[in-house]
Amino acid sequence: MDRPTRTLVINGLWLEDAALARDDAFAQALSRGMERLATFLYARALDASAVADRKLRSAVQVSARHQPV
């Protein structure tokens, strides 16, 4: 958490099972989980640029759009 900018920074994401990256239900669950974490931390933004998988990065970034300012 970068407190000065109120940005939750995801430094990386590694899956034990690579098949999860192709699972839509997993991507949605990950998005909801990150949204809940960001809300808990009062994050204004979320930086998932370090998430290598494009689909999962997109899912996490979408959750950030719903954060309160």
N, C-alpha and C positions, 0 to 999 in steps of 0.2 A: 504494500500500500504506500503510494507516494502521498504523504499527508499534505504537503504544501499545495499540490494541485488536486487533491482528493481523487486520485486516479488509482484504480485497482490494476496493478500490472501483473499479467500472467507471464512469468519468465520462461515457461516451457510446459509442454504436455507430452507425456510418454505413456502409451497404452501397452499393457501386457499382451493384449490380443489385438493385432492390427485389424482384424475384421470389424471391430467396434467402430472404426472410423467410417465404415460404409453403412452403418446401421442408423437409420433415420430416428428411431426411438431413442437411441443413445445420444445422438446429437441434440435432440430436444430436451432430454433430461439434463445433459451437461449445460445447456443454455439456461434452463430453469435454476439449476444449482448455482451457477455463476451470478445470475440475477439476484438470488436470495443472499449470497455472500456479499455482493456489492451493496445491497440494501442494508444489510447488517452493519457494514463498515461506513455507511453514509458516503459511499463513493459517488462522485459526480460523473466519472467517466471510467471506461475500462479499456486497457491496452492489451490486446491479444496478438500483437504483431509477432511475437516469438513462437506462437503455435504453428508448427510446420504444416500440418494438414489443412488445406484450404477450406474444406467443408466444415471442419470443427472450428476453425478460426472464424468463419462467417457466422456460425451458430452462436458462438460466444459474443461476437461483436453485436449481433442483433439484440442480445439480452441487454447490452449496455444502453441501447436507445430508450429503454423503458425506465431508466433511473431518474429519481427525483433530483432536481437541481438544488 
